[in-house]
Amino acid sequence: MKMSTILRYATTVLGVTGAISRKSRERGRFELHASHNATDDDKAPAQNKTTILSENSTETSHKEFIQMFDFIEANVYNNSRSDAEKGWVIPVSHAACTNWDLSTSEIRITVQMTIDWSNGGGKVVPRNFHKEIHGVAALYLCNCKWDWFDRAPRSEMAEFYERLVDMCGNGQSGWIFSKKWEKGYAVATKNYVLLPPTRENLCPPRCLGRY
């Protein structure tokens, strides 16, 4: 094989590799503001701390049976100027912390798993939910719309994570809901998501149903 042919081949391979790498970066890791790049050692304030659940934990707390998306107990959220200054666009109507202590890194991984699932063509079916689980942490989305298949864009999921940290602290569970978008975002424990009291406990009332 001629040297010129080899060089052309090598240049083509490098070009393709570079393009794939750029594409991967565009679709890949979600980015956070510096204040939210926390480790497992940087968690919620000490007064909110209990035992961090582990994958092999046999702990059965009454908190495993709390109602997520409980609008009666939730904070009614008013989107403020500071939200716009932070670049936040989700029109949140209700939000609450549920006070499970989880691994920060496991929560972040579930965020990335959700983004990767959506980038691969995944969409939440109308009146249904989608979950991602890593270790003990579980992240899930509720799509309460009747006729729209919901995606999970990187920017949207990064915003949910930032809002969760601002509201509840690092390594903490909680949820936000948008009445305007009819969409909920939640972080809970694996046990809660896999073994809820009923399927309807996962999302807001009358959200889930047959499509």
N, C-alpha and C positions, 0 to 999 in steps of 0.2 A: 504494500500500500504506500502511495506517495505521501511525503511529509505534508504537502499542502492539503491533501485529503484528510489526514489525521488531524491537522490543526482546525480545519473547517468542522469536523465532527466534534472535536473538543469544545469549540466555541458554541456550537449548537446545543450541546448537552449543558454547558454552563448557563446558557441563556434560558433554557427551559427550567433548570433548577432554580435560577434566580426568580423567574416568574412564579413558580410554584411557591417559593419562599415568601415572596411579596403577597401572594394571594392568601397564604396561610396566616400572615400577620394581620391582613385586613379582616379576615374572618375569625381570627383566633382569640387570644387571651383578652379578657375584658380589662379595661383600665380603670383605676380609681384615683381619686385625689390622694395626695400624700398622707393626709390625716387618717385615711381609711385603710392604709396598707398595714394592717395589724398582724401580729403573730399570736400564737396561743398564749404567750405570756402577757399580752396586752388585751385584757378582757374587760368586762363590765365592771363598774364600781364594786368595791368589796362588799358593801351592804346588800347587794343583790346576789351575791355568790352563794351557791350551794355546792353539791358535788357534781363535777363534770361527768356526764354519762359516758360510759365506754361501750364498745360493741358487745362485750361479753357481760355487761351489767345485768343483774337479775332484779334491779330495783324496780318496784312497781308503785309508782306514786299516783295519788289522786289526780295529779296534773296530767296524766296520760289521758284522762277522760274529760278534759275541759272542752268547751265549745269554741272552736276557731270561728272567726268571722261573726262574733257575737256583737251585733250592732248596738245592743242595749248597754253593754259594758265598755264599748269602744269610745275612743276620742273622736268627736266630729271634727274633721280636719278642714281648715281654711287655708287654701294655697296662698302663700304670701309673696311679697316682693323678694324676700331672701331665697325662695325656691327658684325664682327666675334667675336671680344672680348666680345661683349654683348650677344653672343650666338644666334644672329639673322640669320635665314637661308632663309627667303623669298627673292627671287631674284627680288627686286623692280626695275621697270623701270621708272615709273612716280608716282608723288605724289603731293597733293595739299591740302591746308586748305580752308574751305568754310565759316568759321567765323560765324557760328551760335553758340550763347551761350546756352549751354544746362546744365542740371544737371549731375555732375560727377557720382553720384550714379546711375542715370538712364542709363547712357552709360554703366557703369560696369555691370548692371543687364542684359542689352541686350547682352553683351558679354557672360555672363554665360548662358543665355537662348539659345544662338546659340550653345554653347558647349553641353548643355544638349540635345538639339534637335539632334545634330550629334551623341552623345553617345547612343541615343535611336534608332539609325539606319537611321536617316535622311541624305539625300544626295541631293545636288543641281543638278537638271536635266541639261543635256547638253544644252547650249545656252539658259539658263534661270537664274533666280535669286531666292534667298530665303531671307526673311525678318523676323526680330524679333522687336517688338515694346514694349516699356514700358514708360508710361507717354508720354512725348513729344519726347523722343529720339527714333530713329530708326536705327538699324544696318542691313545692307544687304550685301550679297555676290553675285558677278556676276561670273557665270561659262560660259566662252566664247568658251569652247572646244566643238567639234562636237560629240565626242564619249566617254566621260568620266563623270561619276557621282562623283561630288566633295563632300568630307567630310569637316568638320570644327574641326580639332583636337584641343585639349586644348592648346598645345604649340604654335600652329599657331595663334590662336585667341589672346592668351596672347601677342604674339609678335606684332600683329597688334595694339593692344591697347597701348603697350609701344611705338611703332613707332609714333602713333597718338599723344600721349602726348608729346613726344620729339619734334615733328615737329610743333604742333599747340598749345600746352598748355592743361592744364586740363579743362574739360568741353567744349571742342571745337569740332566742326564737321570737317570732312575731309575725304580723301580717299587715298589709295595706289593701284597701279596696277602692276602686273607682266606679261610682255609680254611672258616670258619664260613659265610660268605656265598657261597663258591665264586665269587669275583669278583676280578679283577685290574685295576689301574690303572697305566698306564705312560706315560712321556715318553721318546721316542727321536728319531732323525733321520728325515727323510722317506725317505732312501734305504733305511734299515733296514726301514721299514714297507712300502714299495712293492716292495723287492727283497730279501726275506729269503732266507737259504739254502734254507729250506723254509717253508711256511705254518705248520707246527707250531712253528717257532722263536719265533713271536710270543707265544704263551701257554704256560702250564704244560703239562707232559706229560699227554697224554690228555685235555686240555681241549677241543680243537677236534674236531669231527666232523660227521657229517651229522645234520640235524634231521629 
